[in-house]
Structure formats: structure tokens, C-alpha cells
Amino acid sequence: MQKWRFDFRIWHWIHAFVVLGLMGTVFLRKTFLSWRTNSELLTQKLADINIEVTEAQAKVLAKAIRSPMWEWHILLGYALAALVAWRIALFFTQSGKQNYQNFSSKTLHKKLVTLSYIGIYALVLFMTLSGLSIHFYETLGLSKDLTHDIKEVHEFVFFYGVLVFVPLHIVGVVVEDIQKEEGIISAMVNGGNKRI
């Protein structure tokens, strides 16, 4: 039996691309497509050609420029929600639950790795539920104030949870592949050949 089933590997790589895509949209929103920066730029450049716009008008224009990109964030959020449901289903397969079995017999390092995965799954679940709550706040009957608070926590968890875990995960897997578990990366591509 392979260490990682095909469906688990497909889930893993789709999940990686979706999370990186979501990170990319946030990066663009906070940098190149920031409405604050772009509204100032629009005001200045339009003034150069003798077109005057108010601060509010420049804000509307800047938000319109980034709107298509933000639609991608929403679509990727739906994909993440589907991936969370898929991961819950995969937990009931051998590949999906093998990291969580025999916890007490694991080394301290492996216990910490296992706990970190549980933590990131909890963060991703929170990000999914909070993102859907923000997007569907009217349908859910949530007030704008509560939605704003959820958005603040959503962004906080992203910047101090997801944004920290992804680079740590990549570095940790590469280091582990080099030092202790040679082939751990290729196993997530070809399934590995470890019997379980």
C-alpha cells in the first residue's frame, strides 16, 4: 500500500495552490492594489491632465480597479470551503488519519508536528467559516458591526497564523527531507511505497 493515497495527494496539492492563491490576493490587496495608495495615485495623475476628482471618487475608482482581483479571493474561498469538506472526508481514510494515530508513542518532534497540523486545520476551518460569514453576512442576518469584528479576526488569523505556517511548513518539509525522512516530498507526489 502506498503511504499517501492518490486522492489525498490531489487534495494536498490543490489545497496548496488555493492557499497560495488566497495569500496572493491578500498580498496584492495590501500592496499594489491597495485602494489607499491607488486613490492617491489616481488623484495625482488625473490632476496632471486637469481632471479633478474628490477623495471619495478616487476611492471608488481604486476599489473598482482591484474588484476583479478580489472576486478571485472569493472564488478561492469557495474552493477552500470545498477542500475543508473534502479533508474531513479524507480523515476517515488510512492516508488521511495516519499522522494522528499512535500519538503517545511518537517522538517529541513528531508530536509537535502532529499538533501543528491540527492547529493549521483549525485555523483553515476558522478562515473558511469566517470568510463565508463575511461574504454572506446579510443572508445570515449578521450586523455590519459584527461582520467588521469577524473581518478583523479573519485578517489577524491570516497574518499571524496562515502566513506564519505556510513558510514554516515548506522549510520544515525540506529540512526533514534532507535530514531525516528522505523522500518525504516525492512521496507527496508519487505516493511513496511505505507499507501502512
Buried (B, 14 or more C-beta within 10 A) or exposed (E): EBBBBEBBBEBBEBBBEBBEBBBBBBEBBEEEBBBEEBBBEBBEEBEEEEEEBEEEBBBBBBBEEBEEBBEBBBEBBBBBBEBBEBBEEBEEEBBBEBBEEEEEEBEEEEEEBBEBBEEBBEBBBBBBBBBBBBBEBEEEEBEEEEBEEBBEEBEEBBEEBBBEBBEEBEEBBEEBBEEEEEBBBEBBEEBBEEEE
